Amino acid sequence: MAYIETIKRNKKEYYYLTKNIRIDHNKWKKIRIFLGDKKPSQKELEKHTEDIEKKSQPFLKKSNYTYLSEQDAEILQDLKESYNAWLKQIPKSVQEKLNEDFVIRFTYHTNAIEGNRLTLRQTALILKDKVIPSGIRAEDYNEAINGKECMDFIKSYKGELNTKFLEKINEILAKNTGIMYGGRIRFFDVQIQGSNHVPPPHTEVKKQLLNLFKWYSANKNKLHPFELAALLHAKLTWIQPFEDGNGRTARTVMNFILMKKGFPMFFIPFEKREEYYASLDVADKGKYKEYVSKMLYLIIDQIRSYVHNNKK
């Protein structure tokens, strides 16, 4: 997918049509066509797009990603580069506001998926304006506060993925919410309401987590970052290592991986909750290629909005 890239030189903006081509598993080549200091017309853009596709052909290769298609990997690479380039062009104060807005939206959506009754506006009032809306449940309020604290924690965390890291995330998310054993690997069996999946018995949880960490170590530099993050999310929800808050923990860990790999973070929209649960059902059956594709298209609108912002 080609996109318009803006490059500043000597306080003047120049436009390029850019396409990212993968030349090795995790190595990419930029192909650019100079467009000048004015954005091209639609007709000119169509002509340049044909040209850049022709220039790309010698570098194209069959996808050797395990689960992503070559096209999807290209979309994600465009997102990563376009978004990071856009961030460099905006003031730090604007970046901080964008980060604040993302934390609010992520906290709202991840909590709403699990039954939190706060609206997006109420979540913003709590996290941004430090206001407690009238008539809300204390548990809902605490889940919002915990969500922001947890995002702050993963941004400052410099260690690796391990049991203590997972326990800390769950401990933060579970604070003052009625969860009795927050931050503690479960020592009892659990069920998932509305799902056919039966989590492993508590006697197997630590073994399953050990296997998960071994899988992560073996694949963290082999899989595409989105594949790695999405699969880690699925495997954690399959294990259900904690009394409660497993989904929120897994979605937080997914973003931790993306952030660590230089990709922008995402939220699963509450409005797509049923599609999200359906994708996890697919993963539970071991259909990981289909699952990764479904997860990507749950957040595709966010990808497009990030790229769109950079084109403005």
N, C-alpha and C positions, 0 to 999 in steps of 0.2 A: 504494500500500500504506500503510494507516494504521498508526500505531504509538503506544504510550503514551510520553509524554514527561514526565519528572520535572523540576520547576522548584523551586528552593529560594528561599524568601522569609522573612526574619526567623527563620532557623534552623528553618523548618518546610517540609515537602515537600508540594507540590501536584501533582496529576496532570492531564494533558491528553491527549486523543486528537488526534494531529497527522497531517496529510497534507500532503505537498509537491506543489505544482502548478506546472508550468512555464508561465510567462507569456511568455517569450521564449527564444531559443536557449540562453542561459546565465543566465537570470534565473528565480528560483523564488519562489513565494508560499506562505507557511505558512497553512493553515487549521486552527484549533484549536477543540476543544470542551472546556470546563472540566469536569473529573470530580470535583473536590473534593480533600479531603485523604486519601481512602481509595480504594484501587483498586476499580473496579466489579466486579460479578459478571459471569459469562459472558453472562447474559441481558441485563444492562444494557449490556455492551460491544457486543453484537450490535446493540442498538437505536441506540447512539451511532454505530456504524460505518455504519449505514444513513443516519443524519442527515448525517454528514460527507461521504458519497458524494454526497448530494443537493446539499449546499452547494458541492461541487467542480464540478458539472456546467457552470456558466456559464464556468468558466475553462479547461475541457478543450479541447485543440486536437489536431489530427492531428499525429503525430510528423513532424518535419522533420529528425531526425537521419539521418545518412547510413547508419549501420549498426545502431545500437541501436533497439530498439522503445521506445515511450513507457513501457511498463511496466518494462522493464529499466532505463531511465534513472531512473525514479522509485525503484526499489529501490536503485540506487547513490546517489541523493541522500539517501534515508533513512539509508543506511549512513553516509555522510559526516557528516551532521548529528548522528545519534544517537551515533556513535562519538566525535566531538569533544566533544559535550556530556557524555558519560560520562567522558572523560578529565579534564574540568574539575572533576569531582566527587570524584576520587580523589587521594590524596596523591602528591606527587612521587616518593616512594620506591616506591610501587606502580607508577607509570608506568615507572620505571626497570627494575623487575623484568619488566614486560610487554614492554618493548623488548628486554631481554636474552633473554627467552623467544622472541620473534619471530626475533631474529638466529640463535639456535640452530636453530629449526625451518626457517627459510629456508635456512640453510647446509646442514643435513642433507638436505633434500629436493632442492635444486638440484644438490648434489653426487651424491646417490644416483641421480638421473636419468641422470647421465653415467658411472655405474659405480663410484662410491666405495663402499667396503665397510663404512664405519663405520655403526653403529647410531645411532639418535637419542640413546640414553643415552650412548654413547661420545662423540658430538659434544658433548653437554652437559658431560661430564667434562673434555673438552679446553678448551672455551671458557669455562665457568663456574668449574670447580674447579681449572683449570690442572694437571690430571692426565693423564699419558700412559698410556692403557690398554695392557696387555701384549699382545703378539702382533700389533699393527696395523702396516700398511705405512707407511713414512715419507711416501710420496706422499699417502696418505689423510689423514694427520695434517696435512701442509702445506696440503692443500686446505681443511681445516676452518679453520686459522689464517688462510689467505688470504681465506676467505669473510667472516669477521668484520672483517678489516682493510678489505675492499672496502666493506662496509656503512658502516663508520665514515667512509670517504672520501666516499661519495656524500652522506652527511648533512651533511658540512662543505663540500661543493663549492658555490660560489655562481655559477659560470659557466654558459655555455650548452652545448648539445649540439654537439660538434664532434669532429674526428678525434683531437685530443690527449686529450680526455676519454675516448673509447672506448679509445684505446691505454693510458691509465693504468689503466682498469678491468681490461683484459685482462692487463696487466703484473702487477698485484697478484694476480689469480686464478691466473696461471701460475707464480708464483715457486716454485722448488724442487720442481717436479712433473714434470720430464723434458721439458717443452716447450722446444724450442730457441729459437724466435723469439717468445717471449711479448711482447706489447705492441708488436709490429711488424706493420704491414699486410703481408699475405702477398705474396711475389714468386714464387710457384709455384702450380700448380693443386692442388686438393684434391678428395676424394670424401667422400660421407657414407655410411657403412655402413648398410645396411638401408633406404635411401631411394632413390626413383626420381629425386629432384631432383639435377640436376648444377649445382653452383655456377658462377657466371661465371668465365671464365679470369682468371688473375692480372693480365693486361694491362688488364682492364676494372674491377678492384676499386675503384681510386681514383675513376674516373668514376662508378661506381654509388653510392659513398658521397657524392660531391658532389651527385648527383641526390637522394639520400636527405635530405641536409641542406636542400636547396632545398624538397623536399616538406614537411619538418618546419616550416620557416619559414612556408610558405604556409598550413599547416593547424593550427598550434599553438593558435591562438585561434578556430578554426572548428569543429573536431571536438570531440566530448565527450572529456574527459580519458581515459576508459577506452578509447574508440575509438583515440585518439592513441597511448596506451601500448601497446595490443595490436597495432596495425598496425606501429608502430615495431619492436616485438619480432619480428614476422613478417618484415619487410623485412630486418632485420639477419641473421636466420637464413638467409634466402634468399641474401644476399650471401656469408655466411661469410668475413668479412674477415680472419680470423686463422688461424694454423696449427691451433690447438685452443682450446677454451674458448669457442666462439662462442655456444653455448646459454646457458651461465652468464652470459656478458657481456650477452646480450640480455635475460635475465630480470632482471638487475640494473638495466639501463637502463629496463625497463618500470616497475620500482618507483621509480626516480628520478623518472620523469615523474609517476606517481601522487602521490608525496610532494610534489613541487613544486606540484601542483595542489590540495593539501589533502586528498587521499584517503588512507586507510590503505593500507599495503603488503600484498602477498599473496605466498604461495608456491604453486607448482604441486605438488600432492601426488604423491609418488613412486608411490603406489598407483594413480594415474591416468595413469601415464606413457604407456601405449598410446593412451589417449584424447587426450592432449596431442600426441603425434606425429601422430595422425590429424588433429587440428585444423590442424597446420602443413601437412600435405599439402593440406588444403582451401585454405589461404591461398596455397600455391604455385600453385594453379590459378586464383587471382584471385577466388575466391568469398569476398570479405571479409565480407559480411553474415553468412554462415553461420559463418565463422571466429570473428568477434567474439562471436557467440552461444555457440559452443562454449567459448570461453575463459572467458566469464562463468560458465557453468555448471560449469566445472572448479573454480571457487572459491566457488560459491554457498553452500556449507556454512560457509565462513569468514564470509561476509557475515551469515548468519543468526546465527552465534555472537556476532559483534560487537553486533548489534542486541539479541540476547537479554541480553547482559551489561548493556546500558543499561536494560533493563526490570526488572532485579532490584531 
